[in-house]
Amino acid sequence: MPVNGLTGRATRLGFSSALAQAISAAASVDEAFEATLRLFCQAGGWALGQVWLPAADNAVLTCGSVWYATTPGLDPFRQTSLGLRFTPGMPLVGKVWADGEVRWAEDIGADRDHFRRAEAAAALGLSTGLLVPVVVEDRVIAVLEFFTHDQRSDDPELKDLVRSAAAQLGSLMAQKQAETELRLSEARFRAVAETASDAIVSIDSTGVISYVNAEAARMFGHHPDQLLGAPVSVIIPERFHEAHWAGIARYLATGESRLIGGTVSVTARRRDGSEVAVELSLGTWQVDGSRSFSAIIRDVSERLQAQQELERAQALEREAAIRLQELDQLKNTLLDVVSHDLRSPLAAIRAITTVLQRDVTASQ
């Protein structure tokens, strides 16, 4: 490729293909940026390439850590760039950030009104500048800029070429960002799941276990490696297998389930064949057309045992209350009988006493 510019259709197509391969092979966004800056500068004879990125609050653009230079002595310009911040609309970087348009500046050293680094550029002999937005879904997520020592006229075809490269960069950045967010999400999930007091089990649409946390392994008496890749039926009593597989098939076919989103009481099976009463909350999600399920499982056997013991105690208490009531009624009946029996002799004694008193009185 020529060092004095990307001239000729075949040369530019070759550059475009090489750049696409480099971007696709990049393991990170920074590697993709570095490949783009390096290939463009080397092939097109540009002296310096660097990237501007939004700060964490997305309020300003800052000069990124990735840059490339084909000529020495450009560190002062690099340091000037690192000390600047651009808001949307500020010339020239801020304008590209705001409107997403490629800009070609033929003589940046002389354009002090629109280029804040004009003095630094002129001091180092930098002349023409090219600013290219990296766009993802109509949003500028980075700005690439390139500079030459020689003055060059606007080149629409070259602008289209670098715009296409920036589009590939945008796609890669979106993909890498999604991958990073997925990894972070998985890391957060595992951090929570591994310390959870409830068992967590995930399966794919075929019923194969794809994840278990430490509590699940402990609850079911397996080592985690013994459960991963095994059918979920290993933790389901055999008498429920048919209903389980039928439920999965029905949900995959119709999207309807009585279990998903709610909590149900079921019976699970341990490794030794014993059974444990559990409460199960089931959720589902889909990634790339593949359906997965996760269950949060709580051992409720101790709670059920405590509940049964409480019910037994309450039943004994009710029986005791009934027995006490019966004894109280028996006591009252006994008192009535005794009272009646005592009153009868006393009445006879009183009658005899009255007669005797009358007889004594008459004899006197």
Disulfide bonds with the S-S distance in Angstrom:
none
